[in-house]
Amino acid sequence: MNPGFIPEFTDIEAAHRIVAKYAHHTPVLTSKSINEITGGNLFFKCENFQKVGAFKFRGACNAVFSLSEEDAQKGVATHSSGNHAAALALAARMRGIAAHIVMPDNSPEIKKKAVAGYGAKITFCEPTLAARESTLAKIVAETSATEIHPYNNFFVIAGQATAAKELIEDFGEFDVIMAPVGGGGLLGGTAISTKHLLPECKVIAAEPAGADDAFRSFQAKKIIPSVSPKTIADGLLTSLGERNFAIISEKVDDIVTVSEQNIVAAMRMIWERMKIIIEPSSAVPLAAILEGKVDIQNQKVGIILSGGNLDLGKLPF
Amino acid sequence: MNPGFIPEFTDIEAAHRIVAKYAHHTPVLTSKSINEITGGNLFFKCENFQKVGAFKFRGACNAVFSLSEEDAQKGVATHSSGNHAAALALAARMRGIAAHIVMPDNSPEIKKKAVAGYGAKITFCEPTLAARESTLAKIVAETSATEIHPYNNFFVIAGQATAAKELIEDFGEFDVIMAPVGGGGLLGGTAISTKHLLPECKVIAAEPAGADDAFRSFQAKKIIPSVSPKTIADGLLTSLGERNFAIISEKVDDIVTVSEQNIVAAMRMIWERMKIIIEPSSAVPLAAILEGKVDIQNQKVGIILSGGNLDLGKLPF
């Protein structure tokens, strides 16, 4: 398959045929008490229950299983210290091919162990973007492995889009669908699925004020990368990719920013009321609702909970 | 209806007709990684997702809706600082009757607020059993409300039994079904449902070593109340009731005890691997498996996760 710059809905249907074979069809939960607090009718798509504990598995799995047999045999490679590394490692193991993961040497032990546990070949490097990129380039040159970027990748975006597709296919029409935004893989995919299936439904992204490059890029109509972003929502520190920005500019209705305090409050509300574990990034859309940045009174709202991976020994409450 | 000393399965069927109307039919979750760690095939019945966050709502709801119209109008009463108080308050509100709850004045603020939030009439007393009982007796004398004991109660036991009934009806045969044991309402009900529907299935209870009155009573074949029990599993501090002991003596295959350390390890394993929030009491059966007290190799095991209420500001990790 010869990918374009941006996936069409047919690409998402193709992705879904792959993803449905290897990933969980995650459940959707509701909470009467959170509905009472917010005034909306909220449906939470639980990607925290996805394999490797995050939506990232959808994209990684689509990328790995979309490779030709010849390319696949050379393996895949990426640099990541987060959920994408674990997702790519597991998807590669499922296909029986090598995954080369470049990780900063200061990555948390728990993440190193998770990626190693999935059988990936890890190369540690200095914790700088330059070191990560040069180390990855060297590995790709040596192995001819295919680089799978965590979000600025056609197949990854198409894979992430399957979460919103499932949500809509399972629960019908929505007034608003919300997702957090970091690099824009999840948000871009969500927007493609939503605007195709429900053209009248608004797609609204939420972003930490401390890492608001997507908000500023959306306003400025050009990519403005993050400089020293800082937020507890560690999945959202990255800046928008080019493919992601192109989709978001065209299909997303609004991007709003939220405070750290409200991210923690929203996360705690979901833990306490819904009895599920979500990572801070997952709490950002509800934080936007609690902060009054999105009007969802009496509206049916889908929210993608991006994942559930965090260090239980370092909670913010 | 005129209850006997111990519910028969027909009483549980009657309870289920009531419970199904007002309570959640909770989901059952599995975890590939916990299966790999334990060597068993585990099915977790998620009463942490039940209304008020605990199985206790089943029993309270059955007790409240089994009252005659005349008795119901006089209200219900109990003394409790825990999940039963919230469960009884909510069930009473659903029926539109008064709930009189006696709480020790040193109860956590979060529990006082929860019970008050369900519209109960709270009377605070000294934090002693004597004060709780005398205060409750006074309220019952004044109001003619029906006392609903948290576990030594026919309708409560029949209500709690519906969790195992649903698990078996949804997932078929099991080799072993496990539950934690405190007062014995959940365990007694679980044993009645299980031994009726699956006579060959073992029912095994797990109890903290620091609150091992059920273990000792089971061995001694008579009730031996707890003296100064101490465990993080705060739902399991109570001693067995008479009805509960009678059922357990007849129908439970074994009771095993576990260390505090393994309760915390099991709780953390469920949080990390399954991304759900359970209270320490819920972790006790898995702790028994991790501790090697129950052999479940290659067996199909049902585990009742009793609830998910705990103070997120005071976690043991």
Boltz contact constraints between the chains, C-beta under 6 A:
constraints:
  - contact:
      token1: [A, 48]
      token2: [B, 275]
      max_distance: 6.0
  - contact:
      token1: [A, 49]
      token2: [B, 275]
      max_distance: 6.0
  - contact:
      token1: [A, 271]
      token2: [B, 277]
      max_distance: 6.0
  - contact:
      token1: [A, 275]
      token2: [B, 48]
      max_distance: 6.0
  - contact:
      token1: [A, 275]
      token2: [B, 49]
      max_distance: 6.0
  - contact:
      token1: [A, 275]
      token2: [B, 277]
      max_distance: 6.0
  - contact:
      token1: [A, 275]
      token2: [B, 308]
      max_distance: 6.0
  - contact:
      token1: [A, 276]
      token2: [B, 276]
      max_distance: 6.0
  - contact:
      token1: [A, 277]
      token2: [B, 271]
      max_distance: 6.0
  - contact:
      token1: [A, 277]
      token2: [B, 275]
      max_distance: 6.0
  - contact:
      token1: [A, 308]
      token2: [B, 275]
      max_distance: 6.0
  - contact:
      token1: [A, 312]
      token2: [B, 317]
      max_distance: 6.0
  - contact:
      token1: [A, 313]
      token2: [B, 317]
      max_distance: 6.0
  - contact:
      token1: [A, 317]
      token2: [B, 312]
      max_distance: 6.0
  - contact:
      token1: [A, 317]
      token2: [B, 313]
      max_distance: 6.0
